[in-house]
Structure formats: C-alpha cells, structure tokens
Amino acid sequence: MIYVVDVNQMSFAFVAGSDSQASEIVRSPAFVQALGRFFLNRQGSGFSNHRPRAATVQELALFNDMSSEFADATADVLVARVA
C-alpha cells in the first residue's frame, strides 16, 4: 500500500505493507534523513511526529510514475514528493 506523510504543506509518499509498518518507517532515521534533504534548515527529529495516511488516487498515480523511473534503484525505501 502507498502511504503519505504531510510535512509543511508538502506530501511525501512511500510503500509499506501495513499501517504499523508505515508508522515504523516514518519514525526511522533513514526516513527522517530523506525528508531532511527537503528541509535543510530544520532538525529532522520533528518529522517523526507526523502520522502516515493512505495515499489518494492522485498521489498514488504520481508515486507510481516516479517509482517507475527508479525501478532499478537499490534503495530500500523510495520517498517521493507527491504534492
């Protein structure tokens, strides 16, 4: 399932197998670091307080388009900005 976390009027999508796994991913240091690249002037620890939600149809389409470009990527988790 595709999940989205909203941070500072931006939405970031990623894949997780369940709601609990999505919550774990959002709290993980790697996810915080990935989002931190978008917010260089902020500390990443604040991101862990955001709750993931299921992606909308439009967000799902954008994520699928972006993920197809990175089909050969070796990253464990693809985080794509969808809004």
N, CA, C and O atoms as CSV, one atom per row, in Angstrom:
chain,resi,resn,atom,element,x,y,z
A,1,MET,N,N,0.843,-1.172,0.000
A,1,MET,CA,C,0.000,0.000,0.000
A,1,MET,C,C,0.894,1.243,0.000
A,1,MET,O,O,1.989,1.233,0.561
A,2,ILE,N,N,0.418,2.290,-0.626
A,2,ILE,CA,C,1.153,3.554,-0.659
A,2,ILE,C,C,0.645,4.432,0.470
A,2,ILE,O,O,-0.560,4.634,0.623
A,3,TYR,N,N,1.578,4.951,1.261
A,3,TYR,CA,C,1.254,5.849,2.368
A,3,TYR,C,C,1.857,7.209,2.094
A,3,TYR,O,O,2.818,7.339,1.335
A,4,VAL,N,N,1.280,8.220,2.722
A,4,VAL,CA,C,1.739,9.603,2.562
A,4,VAL,C,C,1.897,10.219,3.937
A,4,VAL,O,O,1.092,9.979,4.836
A,5,VAL,N,N,2.945,11.018,4.092
A,5,VAL,CA,C,3.103,11.837,5.291
A,5,VAL,C,C,3.162,13.287,4.817
A,5,VAL,O,O,3.878,13.613,3.870
A,6,ASP,N,N,2.406,14.147,5.484
A,6,ASP,CA,C,2.345,15.565,5.133
A,6,ASP,C,C,3.223,16.359,6.089
A,6,ASP,O,O,3.084,16.263,7.308
A,7,VAL,N,N,4.133,17.149,5.514
A,7,VAL,CA,C,5.063,17.956,6.302
A,7,VAL,C,C,5.167,19.328,5.665
A,7,VAL,O,O,5.546,19.450,4.500
A,8,ASN,N,N,4.831,20.361,6.423
A,8,ASN,CA,C,4.978,21.737,5.931
A,8,ASN,C,C,4.365,21.936,4.549
A,8,ASN,O,O,5.027,22.442,3.643
A,9,GLN,N,N,3.130,21.549,4.385
A,9,GLN,CA,C,2.384,21.723,3.140
A,9,GLN,C,C,2.981,20.969,1.964
A,9,GLN,O,O,2.731,21.318,0.810
A,10,MET,N,N,3.765,19.943,2.244
A,10,MET,CA,C,4.285,19.042,1.220
A,10,MET,C,C,3.870,17.635,1.613
A,10,MET,O,O,3.732,17.319,2.795
A,11,SER,N,N,3.672,16.794,0.604
A,11,SER,CA,C,3.280,15.414,0.848
A,11,SER,C,C,4.326,14.482,0.254
A,11,SER,O,O,4.759,14.666,-0.884
A,12,PHE,N,N,4.732,13.476,1.035
A,12,PHE,CA,C,5.749,12.525,0.629
A,12,PHE,C,C,5.170,11.122,0.702
A,12,PHE,O,O,4.609,10.729,1.726
A,13,ALA,N,N,5.304,10.366,-0.384
A,13,ALA,CA,C,4.720,9.026,-0.467
A,13,ALA,C,C,5.801,7.955,-0.375
A,13,ALA,O,O,6.953,8.173,-0.751
A,14,PHE,N,N,5.397,6.792,0.136
A,14,PHE,CA,C,6.285,5.637,0.250
A,14,PHE,C,C,5.430,4.381,0.347
A,14,PHE,O,O,4.223,4.461,0.580
A,15,VAL,N,N,6.056,3.225,0.170
A,15,VAL,CA,C,5.363,1.942,0.230
A,15,VAL,C,C,5.570,1.315,1.598
A,15,VAL,O,O,6.672,1.334,2.146
A,16,ALA,N,N,4.493,0.758,2.140
A,16,ALA,CA,C,4.570,-0.016,3.389
A,16,ALA,C,C,3.517,-1.115,3.319
A,16,ALA,O,O,2.506,-0.978,2.630
A,17,GLY,N,N,3.761,-2.192,4.032
A,17,GLY,CA,C,2.860,-3.323,3.998
A,17,GLY,C,C,1.649,-3.194,4.891
A,17,GLY,O,O,0.653,-3.891,4.696
A,18,SER,N,N,1.723,-2.302,5.878
A,18,SER,CA,C,0.620,-2.148,6.830
A,18,SER,C,C,0.712,-0.778,7.494
A,18,SER,O,O,1.705,-0.065,7.353
A,19,ASP,N,N,-0.350,-0.429,8.220
A,19,ASP,CA,C,-0.337,0.839,8.961
A,19,ASP,C,C,0.796,0.872,9.973
A,19,ASP,O,O,1.465,1.894,10.121
A,20,SER,N,N,1.019,-0.235,10.671
A,20,SER,CA,C,2.080,-0.256,11.691
A,20,SER,C,C,3.458,-0.145,11.048
A,20,SER,O,O,4.338,0.530,11.584
A,21,GLN,N,N,3.655,-0.800,9.905
A,21,GLN,CA,C,4.935,-0.680,9.218
A,21,GLN,C,C,5.146,0.748,8.718
A,21,GLN,O,O,6.262,1.266,8.776
A,22,ALA,N,N,4.079,1.389,8.225
A,22,ALA,CA,C,4.185,2.781,7.775
A,22,ALA,C,C,4.606,3.683,8.928
A,22,ALA,O,O,5.440,4.571,8.751
A,23,SER,N,N,4.037,3.460,10.096
A,23,SER,CA,C,4.412,4.259,11.273
A,23,SER,C,C,5.870,4.032,11.646
A,23,SER,O,O,6.573,4.974,12.013
A,24,GLU,N,N,6.328,2.786,11.555
A,24,GLU,CA,C,7.738,2.485,11.852
A,24,GLU,C,C,8.665,3.185,10.861
A,24,GLU,O,O,9.699,3.729,11.248
A,25,ILE,N,N,8.292,3.167,9.597
A,25,ILE,CA,C,9.119,3.810,8.568
A,25,ILE,C,C,9.230,5.299,8.832
A,25,ILE,O,O,10.321,5.863,8.747
A,26,VAL,N,N,8.112,5.944,9.153
A,26,VAL,CA,C,8.111,7.388,9.400
A,26,VAL,C,C,9.012,7.750,10.573
A,26,VAL,O,O,9.601,8.831,10.587
A,27,ARG,N,N,9.125,6.869,11.549
A,27,ARG,CA,C,9.970,7.130,12.720
A,27,ARG,C,C,11.425,6.722,12.509
A,27,ARG,O,O,12.271,7.021,13.352
A,28,SER,N,N,11.731,6.050,11.408
A,28,SER,CA,C,13.088,5.538,11.202
A,28,SER,C,C,14.064,6.654,10.857
A,28,SER,O,O,13.687,7.638,10.220
A,29,PRO,N,N,15.325,6.502,11.278
A,29,PRO,CA,C,16.338,7.514,10.961
A,29,PRO,C,C,16.528,7.724,9.454
A,29,PRO,O,O,16.772,8.850,9.020
A,30,ALA,N,N,16.422,6.672,8.662
A,30,ALA,CA,C,16.612,6.810,7.214
A,30,ALA,C,C,15.518,7.672,6.595
A,30,ALA,O,O,15.799,8.485,5.714
A,31,PHE,N,N,14.276,7.505,7.042
A,31,PHE,CA,C,13.177,8.303,6.521
A,31,PHE,C,C,13.345,9.762,6.934
A,31,PHE,O,O,13.167,10.671,6.123
A,32,VAL,N,N,13.682,9.973,8.180
A,32,VAL,CA,C,13.903,11.334,8.677
A,32,VAL,C,C,15.028,11.998,7.884
A,32,VAL,O,O,14.935,13.177,7.542
A,33,GLN,N,N,16.074,11.256,7.595
A,33,GLN,CA,C,17.186,11.804,6.812
A,33,GLN,C,C,16.731,12.143,5.393
A,33,GLN,O,O,17.105,13.186,4.856
A,34,ALA,N,N,15.929,11.273,4.784
A,34,ALA,CA,C,15.442,11.534,3.426
A,34,ALA,C,C,14.609,12.810,3.388
A,34,ALA,O,O,14.778,13.633,2.488
A,35,LEU,N,N,13.715,12.979,4.353
A,35,LEU,CA,C,12.914,14.207,4.397
A,35,LEU,C,C,13.760,15.418,4.744
A,35,LEU,O,O,13.487,16.522,4.273
A,36,GLY,N,N,14.768,15.225,5.549
A,36,GLY,CA,C,15.641,16.319,5.946
A,36,GLY,C,C,16.311,17.003,4.770
A,36,GLY,O,O,16.681,18.174,4.858
A,37,ARG,N,N,16.468,16.287,3.676
A,37,ARG,CA,C,17.072,16.886,2.477
A,37,ARG,C,C,16.193,17.977,1.901
A,37,ARG,O,O,16.689,18.893,1.244
A,38,PHE,N,N,14.902,17.891,2.136
A,38,PHE,CA,C,13.975,18.915,1.657
A,38,PHE,C,C,13.917,20.109,2.603
A,38,PHE,O,O,13.511,21.201,2.206
A,39,PHE,N,N,14.321,19.901,3.847
A,39,PHE,CA,C,14.217,20.941,4.870
A,39,PHE,C,C,15.557,21.115,5.554
A,39,PHE,O,O,15.699,20.811,6.738
A,40,LEU,N,N,16.538,21.602,4.818
A,40,LEU,CA,C,17.903,21.684,5.325
A,40,LEU,C,C,18.042,22.572,6.552
A,40,LEU,O,O,18.976,22.391,7.334
A,41,ASN,N,N,17.140,23.525,6.740
A,41,ASN,CA,C,17.274,24.455,7.861
A,41,ASN,C,C,16.535,23.963,9.109
A,41,ASN,O,O,16.456,24.696,10.094
A,42,ARG,N,N,15.996,22.748,9.092
A,42,ARG,CA,C,15.260,22.220,10.247
A,42,ARG,C,C,15.934,20.955,10.749
A,42,ARG,O,O,16.630,20.273,9.996
A,43,GLN,N,N,15.731,20.651,11.988
A,43,GLN,CA,C,16.196,19.385,12.548
A,43,GLN,C,C,15.229,18.286,12.135
A,43,GLN,O,O,14.015,18.490,12.151
A,44,GLY,N,N,15.751,17.131,11.768
A,44,GLY,CA,C,14.915,16.045,11.292
A,44,GLY,C,C,14.037,15.410,12.336
A,44,GLY,O,O,13.066,14.746,11.973
A,45,SER,N,N,14.319,15.573,13.612
A,45,SER,CA,C,13.571,14.867,14.646
A,45,SER,C,C,12.100,15.228,14.658
A,45,SER,O,O,11.283,14.428,15.113
A,46,GLY,N,N,11.735,16.394,14.178
A,46,GLY,CA,C,10.341,16.797,14.170
A,46,GLY,C,C,9.485,16.017,13.196
A,46,GLY,O,O,8.261,16.012,13.321
A,47,PHE,N,N,10.099,15.359,12.231
A,47,PHE,CA,C,9.343,14.615,11.241
A,47,PHE,C,C,8.680,13.387,11.840
A,47,PHE,O,O,7.632,12.957,11.358
A,48,SER,N,N,9.261,12.822,12.867
A,48,SER,CA,C,8.739,11.574,13.415
A,48,SER,C,C,7.372,11.754,14.059
A,48,SER,O,O,6.704,10.762,14.350
A,49,ASN,N,N,6.941,12.978,14.288
A,49,ASN,CA,C,5.636,13.223,14.899
A,49,ASN,C,C,4.503,13.203,13.876
A,49,ASN,O,O,3.337,13.260,14.267
A,50,HIS,N,N,4.801,13.125,12.604
A,50,HIS,CA,C,3.775,13.145,11.569
A,50,HIS,C,C,3.242,11.741,11.348
A,50,HIS,O,O,4.001,10.772,11.349
A,51,ARG,N,N,1.920,11.636,11.156
A,51,ARG,CA,C,1.272,10.337,11.003
A,51,ARG,C,C,1.054,10.025,9.530
A,51,ARG,O,O,0.573,10.868,8.774
A,52,PRO,N,N,1.406,8.822,9.130
A,52,PRO,CA,C,1.161,8.434,7.744
A,52,PRO,C,C,-0.329,8.178,7.502
A,52,PRO,O,O,-1.070,7.805,8.412
A,53,ARG,N,N,-0.743,8.390,6.254
A,53,ARG,CA,C,-2.121,8.131,5.844
A,53,ARG,C,C,-2.084,7.446,4.489
A,53,ARG,O,O,-1.068,7.478,3.796
A,54,ALA,N,N,-3.184,6.832,4.118
A,54,ALA,CA,C,-3.269,6.195,2.801
A,54,ALA,C,C,-3.232,7.262,1.720
A,54,ALA,O,O,-3.793,8.345,1.889
A,55,ALA,N,N,-2.580,6.961,0.623
A,55,ALA,CA,C,-2.473,7.902,-0.496
A,55,ALA,C,C,-3.816,8.057,-1.198
A,55,ALA,O,O,-4.613,7.121,-1.268
A,56,THR,N,N,-4.046,9.256,-1.712
A,56,THR,CA,C,-5.218,9.483,-2.554
A,56,THR,C,C,-4.941,8.882,-3.936
A,56,THR,O,O,-3.814,8.483,-4.228
A,57,VAL,N,N,-5.950,8.821,-4.766
A,57,VAL,CA,C,-5.783,8.288,-6.120
A,57,VAL,C,C,-4.755,9.113,-6.898
A,57,VAL,O,O,-3.916,8.550,-7.602
A,58,GLN,N,N,-4.814,10.424,-6.778
A,58,GLN,CA,C,-3.866,11.287,-7.484
A,58,GLN,C,C,-2.441,11.073,-6.952
A,58,GLN,O,O,-1.500,10.981,-7.740
A,59,GLU,N,N,-2.278,10.996,-5.643
A,59,GLU,CA,C,-0.952,10.758,-5.062
A,59,GLU,C,C,-0.414,9.398,-5.480
A,59,GLU,O,O,0.776,9.253,-5.763
A,60,LEU,N,N,-1.291,8.407,-5.517
A,60,LEU,CA,C,-0.895,7.067,-5.942
A,60,LEU,C,C,-0.376,7.083,-7.379
A,60,LEU,O,O,0.643,6.461,-7.680
A,61,ALA,N,N,-1.069,7.787,-8.255
A,61,ALA,CA,C,-0.645,7.888,-9.658
A,61,ALA,C,C,0.714,8.578,-9.773
A,61,ALA,O,O,1.579,8.124,-10.522
A,62,LEU,N,N,0.905,9.670,-9.037
A,62,LEU,CA,C,2.196,10.374,-9.073
A,62,LEU,C,C,3.315,9.494,-8.549
A,62,LEU,O,O,4.399,9.452,-9.131
A,63,PHE,N,N,3.061,8.789,-7.452
A,63,PHE,CA,C,4.076,7.910,-6.879
A,63,PHE,C,C,4.432,6.802,-7.868
A,63,PHE,O,O,5.608,6.496,-8.061
A,64,ASN,N,N,3.432,6.209,-8.484
A,64,ASN,CA,C,3.699,5.135,-9.446
A,64,ASN,C,C,4.508,5.640,-10.631
A,64,ASN,O,O,5.390,4.934,-11.120
A,65,ASP,N,N,4.222,6.846,-11.098
A,65,ASP,CA,C,5.009,7.433,-12.187
A,65,ASP,C,C,6.464,7.625,-11.768
A,65,ASP,O,O,7.384,7.296,-12.516
A,66,MET,N,N,6.659,8.156,-10.574
A,66,MET,CA,C,8.026,8.399,-10.096
A,66,MET,C,C,8.760,7.092,-9.829
A,66,MET,O,O,9.937,6.962,-10.167
A,67,SER,N,N,8.086,6.139,-9.236
A,67,SER,CA,C,8.763,4.891,-8.887
A,67,SER,C,C,9.151,4.096,-10.122
A,67,SER,O,O,10.143,3.368,-10.093
A,68,SER,N,N,8.396,4.216,-11.206
A,68,SER,CA,C,8.765,3.513,-12.435
A,68,SER,C,C,10.083,4.044,-13.003
A,68,SER,O,O,10.812,3.307,-13.667
A,69,GLU,N,N,10.389,5.307,-12.748
A,69,GLU,CA,C,11.662,5.886,-13.195
A,69,GLU,C,C,12.841,5.314,-12.431
A,69,GLU,O,O,13.964,5.290,-12.934
A,70,PHE,N,N,12.583,4.851,-11.205
A,70,PHE,CA,C,13.650,4.362,-10.337
A,70,PHE,C,C,13.529,2.862,-10.096
A,70,PHE,O,O,13.908,2.374,-9.031
A,71,ALA,N,N,13.012,2.137,-11.059
A,71,ALA,CA,C,12.765,0.701,-10.902
A,71,ALA,C,C,14.040,-0.075,-10.580
A,71,ALA,O,O,13.974,-1.107,-9.911
A,72,ASP,N,N,15.190,0.396,-11.039
A,72,ASP,CA,C,16.441,-0.309,-10.798
A,72,ASP,C,C,17.197,0.209,-9.576
A,72,ASP,O,O,18.324,-0.212,-9.315
A,73,ALA,N,N,16.577,1.125,-8.827
A,73,ALA,CA,C,17.254,1.710,-7.666
A,73,ALA,C,C,17.482,0.646,-6.599
A,73,ALA,O,O,16.701,-0.297,-6.469
A,74,THR,N,N,18.551,0.806,-5.846
A,74,THR,CA,C,18.887,-0.159,-4.804
A,74,THR,C,C,18.408,0.271,-3.423
A,74,THR,O,O,18.618,-0.452,-2.450
A,75,ALA,N,N,17.773,1.428,-3.318
A,75,ALA,CA,C,17.300,1.916,-2.017
A,75,ALA,C,C,16.202,1.011,-1.482
A,75,ALA,O,O,15.404,0.464,-2.243
A,76,ASP,N,N,16.170,0.859,-0.158
A,76,ASP,CA,C,15.142,0.043,0.478
A,76,ASP,C,C,13.783,0.698,0.416
A,76,ASP,O,O,12.769,0.019,0.254
A,77,VAL,N,N,13.753,2.036,0.547
A,77,VAL,CA,C,12.506,2.776,0.563
A,77,VAL,C,C,12.624,3.960,-0.379
A,77,VAL,O,O,13.558,4.754,-0.270
A,78,LEU,N,N,11.685,4.080,-1.299
A,78,LEU,CA,C,11.639,5.247,-2.178
A,78,LEU,C,C,10.673,6.242,-1.563
A,78,LEU,O,O,9.512,5.919,-1.315
A,79,VAL,N,N,11.152,7.448,-1.319
A,79,VAL,CA,C,10.308,8.526,-0.803
A,79,VAL,C,C,10.169,9.541,-1.929
A,79,VAL,O,O,11.159,10.115,-2.383
A,80,ALA,N,N,8.942,9.759,-2.374
A,80,ALA,CA,C,8.694,10.655,-3.496
A,80,ALA,C,C,7.778,11.781,-3.066
A,80,ALA,O,O,6.773,11.555,-2.392
A,81,ARG,N,N,8.126,12.991,-3.456
A,81,ARG,CA,C,7.256,14.136,-3.175
A,81,ARG,C,C,6.079,14.098,-4.148
A,81,ARG,O,O,6.271,14.087,-5.364
A,82,VAL,N,N,4.867,14.078,-3.610
A,82,VAL,CA,C,3.683,13.982,-4.457
A,82,VAL,C,C,2.798,15.211,-4.385
A,82,VAL,O,O,1.805,15.284,-5.109
A,83,ALA,N,N,3.114,16.162,-3.554
A,83,ALA,CA,C,2.366,17.424,-3.506
A,83,ALA,C,C,3.161,18.441,-2.720
A,83,ALA,O,O,2.716,19.577,-2.554
